[in-house]
Every structure is written in C-alpha cells, then in structure tokens.
Amino acid sequence: MKKLKNWDNQTWLSSKNYIYRFNNFLNKRVRFNKNTKILDIGCGRAYIISTLHKRYKFKKKPIGLDIIKNKGIKNNIIFKKIDGYNYLKRKNEKYDLILLKQTVHFFSPSKLKALINIAKKRLEKGGKILIFSLKTKNNKIPCFKKMKQKLDNSLKRDKKLFNSIKKNLGKIKESHFNFKVKISKQKYLRMVKLRYISCLLDLDKEDILSGISELKSKYKNQIKFTDTLKCISYRK
C-alpha cells in the first residue's frame, strides 16, 4: 500500500489558523494542564501536539506515532515510527488523551477493533479517546471526477468503521469540527499533484494530470469550501 506523506505538507491542515482552531476545539473537550499526557496516533509532522506543548508546557512531552518519518517533524515532542497498536501493546503507560485524527481508514476492521480495545486500557481514569474522520455525507472537498469516486468509496467505508467504533466504545459523544478553507487554485493543484489525500494514492500519473486539468476549468483563482470532520469522544 502506498503511504500518505503530504497531507500536512504546506496544506491548510498545517496552517497556523487551522492548528489554532483545531486545538481550541480540543480544549473544549479536554481539560489540559501541565500533567496531561498525550498520545497522537498518526501524528504526521506533529503540528497539533507540538503547539499544545508550547501552550501548556506539559511535564511529559506528547508522544506522536506514525508509520512514516517525514521531514519537518516538530522536535519538541517524542516521535516514534510505529503503528498505534504495536506501540500500545509494548507499553504499559497510560494517557489522558489518545488522539486519532483522520487515520481510521488505514485500518482493517479487525485491526481497528484491536487498536480501540487496547487504547481503552491505556487511558487514565477520566481520560479520553478522540477520533476524527472526514464528514461522510455531503463532503465539500474539491474533487475531479475520478477523485470524487475514490473519495465517496472511502467515505462509505469510513461510515461502516465509525459505526463499528461506536458499538465498541458504547457511551460516546459526537460533534463536528468545521474549518472554512480559502486557498488559491494554484496551491490546491499542487496539493493534488503531491497526492495530499489518500483517495489520490492509487491513481496513476495520467489520472492526476487529467484531474488537474479538470479542476483548472472547474474552479476560479480562489477555492472556498468548508472542511468538516466528525468527532467521536469516549471518556473512561
């Protein structure tokens, strides 16, 4: 399977405004203080937990996990190149927040169930698991035809995975994080060329180039839309 490398590489997901708003969203659901222990599964370049650490100055550095070690990973966190299940299986540490942001679609149903089960065991009393995924209905991500087909199929699978997660976790709360994106068409086309989202990974070069041409004619110089994530919150 091809690996996603550019989702937070100079995209709106790595912008200061996005990180600020996302962390404010977290702050309304988690009571952060210096003693808060955080594990971010699928952290990418770790912009989220790095910014939280700068703000709260945690006694223990947040831990970020990813199966890819990208260039530009923030150096004020502890990074481990490993998947979440195997890390939690090897470690007996407990956390106040376990974060999974836009990663569930990379797991098979059985592996996701195993990860959620062990994550529950690694929570401190009162600790939380927060799981984020793209909104599955009426998603507004700008797409060309083949990209849209791939994304829709992925979101259908995400919906099934989320239903499975909700059954597993039992008592949960659901909410949405909305971010209004305003991006130049040129920058967005660059993101598509770099395959910033997983539904682009299996498309060949001709599909990407054809898709870029389609997007060029479809959108004006500025692209505006709302990026919406649904969130499941579980408290131990």
C-alpha positions in Angstrom: 0.0 0.0 0.0 1.3 3.5 -0.9 1.9 5.7 2.1 0.3 9.2 2.6 3.2 11.7 3.0 1.8 15.1 2.1 -1.5 15.6 4.0 0.1 18.1 6.3 2.9 19.3 4.0 2.1 23.0 3.3 -1.6 22.5 3.3 -4.4 24.2 5.2 -4.1 21.3 7.7 -0.7 22.6 8.6 -1.6 26.3 8.7 -1.4 28.3 12.0 -5.0 29.2 11.7 -6.1 25.6 11.3 -4.0 24.3 14.2 -5.2 27.2 16.4 -8.8 26.4 15.7 -8.4 22.7 16.0 -6.6 22.9 19.3 -9.4 25.3 20.6 -11.8 22.5 19.7 -9.8 20.0 21.7 -9.5 22.5 24.6 -13.3 22.5 24.9 -13.3 18.7 25.3 -10.1 18.0 27.3 -9.0 19.8 30.5 -5.4 20.4 29.6 -2.8 21.1 32.3 0.9 20.5 32.9 0.2 16.9 33.9 -1.8 16.0 30.8 -0.2 13.0 29.0 -1.0 12.8 25.2 -0.6 10.1 22.6 -1.3 11.1 19.0 -1.7 8.1 16.6 -1.0 9.1 13.0 0.6 12.4 14.0 2.3 13.3 10.7 4.6 16.2 11.3 3.0 16.7 14.8 1.8 20.2 14.4 -1.1 19.7 16.7 0.6 18.2 19.8 3.7 20.4 19.3 1.5 23.5 19.5 -0.3 22.1 22.5 3.0 21.5 24.3 4.1 25.1 23.6 0.9 26.4 25.1 0.7 24.2 28.2 4.3 23.1 28.8 3.5 19.6 29.7 5.7 17.8 32.2 5.9 14.8 29.9 6.3 15.6 26.2 3.4 14.5 24.0 4.1 11.3 22.0 3.4 11.1 18.3 3.3 7.9 16.3 3.3 7.4 12.6 4.5 4.7 10.2 6.2 7.4 8.1 9.0 9.6 9.4 8.5 12.7 7.4 11.0 15.6 7.1 10.0 18.5 9.3 8.6 16.6 12.3 8.4 19.0 15.3 11.3 18.5 17.7 9.5 19.4 21.0 7.6 16.1 21.0 8.7 12.5 21.2 8.2 10.8 17.8 8.1 7.0 17.3 8.0 5.4 13.9 5.5 2.6 14.7 1.8 1.9 14.4 -0.5 2.6 17.3 -1.5 -1.0 18.2 2.1 -2.3 18.4 3.2 0.7 20.4 0.4 0.4 22.9 0.9 -3.4 23.2 4.5 -2.9 24.1 4.0 0.0 26.6 2.0 0.0 29.8 1.9 3.8 30.1 -1.5 5.5 30.4 -2.7 8.7 28.8 -5.2 11.5 29.4 -5.8 11.9 25.7 -5.4 9.4 22.9 -5.9 11.2 19.6 -6.7 9.6 16.2 -7.2 12.2 13.5 -8.1 11.1 10.0 -6.4 7.7 10.4 -9.1 5.1 10.8 -9.4 4.4 7.1 -5.9 3.0 7.1 -7.0 0.1 9.3 -8.8 -3.1 8.6 -12.0 -3.6 10.7 -10.3 -6.2 12.9 -7.1 -4.2 13.4 -9.1 -1.1 14.2 -11.1 -3.0 16.8 -7.9 -4.3 18.4 -6.5 -0.8 18.5 -9.6 0.7 20.1 -9.7 -2.1 22.7 -6.1 -1.6 23.8 -6.4 2.2 23.7 -9.3 2.0 26.2 -7.0 0.1 28.6 -4.3 2.7 28.2 -6.4 5.6 29.4 -6.1 7.2 32.8 -9.3 7.4 34.8 -11.3 10.3 33.2 -9.0 10.1 30.1 -10.4 10.5 26.6 -10.1 9.0 23.2 -10.9 11.4 20.4 -11.4 10.0 16.9 -11.8 12.3 13.9 -12.7 11.5 10.3 -13.9 13.4 7.3 -17.7 14.0 7.2 -19.2 11.2 5.2 -22.3 12.9 3.9 -22.2 15.9 1.5 -18.5 16.3 1.9 -17.2 19.5 0.3 -13.6 18.6 -0.6 -12.9 19.9 -4.1 -12.6 16.9 -6.4 -12.3 15.9 -10.1 -14.4 13.0 -11.3 -12.2 10.0 -10.5 -11.0 11.6 -7.3 -14.7 12.0 -6.2 -15.4 8.4 -7.0 -12.5 7.2 -4.9 -13.4 9.6 -2.1 -17.0 8.5 -2.0 -16.0 4.9 -1.8 -13.5 5.7 1.0 -16.2 7.6 3.0 -18.7 4.8 2.7 -16.0 2.5 4.3 -15.3 5.2 6.9 -19.0 5.2 7.8 -19.0 1.5 8.5 -15.8 1.8 10.5 -17.3 4.6 12.6 -20.4 2.5 13.3 -18.2 -0.3 14.4 -16.2 2.1 16.7 -19.4 3.4 18.3 -20.7 -0.1 19.1 -17.3 -0.9 20.6 -17.0 2.2 22.7 -20.6 2.3 23.9 -21.3 5.6 25.6 -19.8 8.3 23.3 -20.4 11.9 22.3 -20.4 13.1 18.7 -19.6 16.5 17.4 -18.2 18.3 14.3 -15.2 20.4 13.7 -15.6 22.9 10.8 -12.9 24.9 9.2 -13.5 27.4 6.4 -10.8 26.9 3.7 -9.8 29.7 1.4 -7.0 28.6 -0.9 -5.5 29.6 -4.2 -6.3 27.3 -7.1 -2.6 27.1 -7.9 -1.8 25.9 -4.4 -4.6 23.4 -4.3 -3.5 21.9 -7.7 0.0 21.5 -6.2 -1.6 19.6 -3.3 -3.4 17.3 -5.7 -0.2 16.7 -7.7 1.5 15.7 -4.4 -1.4 13.4 -3.6 -2.3 15.1 -0.3 -5.3 12.9 0.4 -5.5 9.1 0.5 -8.1 8.8 -2.3 -5.4 10.0 -4.7 -2.7 7.5 -3.8 -3.9 4.7 -6.2 -4.5 7.0 -9.2 -1.8 6.9 -11.9 0.1 9.9 -13.3 -2.3 10.3 -16.2 -5.3 10.4 -13.9 -3.7 13.1 -11.8 -2.8 15.3 -14.7 -6.2 14.9 -16.3 -7.8 15.7 -12.9 -5.7 18.8 -12.6 -6.9 20.0 -16.0 -10.5 19.3 -14.9 -10.0 21.3 -11.7 -8.4 24.2 -13.6 -11.5 24.7 -15.7 -13.9 23.9 -12.8 -12.7 26.5 -10.2 -11.7 30.2 -10.2 -8.5 31.5 -8.8 -9.7 31.2 -5.2 -11.2 28.0 -3.9 -13.6 28.2 -0.9 -15.2 25.4 1.0 -15.8 24.1 4.5 -13.7 21.2 5.7 -15.7 19.2 8.2 -14.6 16.5 10.5 -16.9 14.4 12.6 -15.6 13.5 16.1 -16.3 10.7 18.4 -15.4 11.3 22.1 -15.1 8.5 24.6 -14.4 9.1 28.3 -13.2 6.3 30.6 
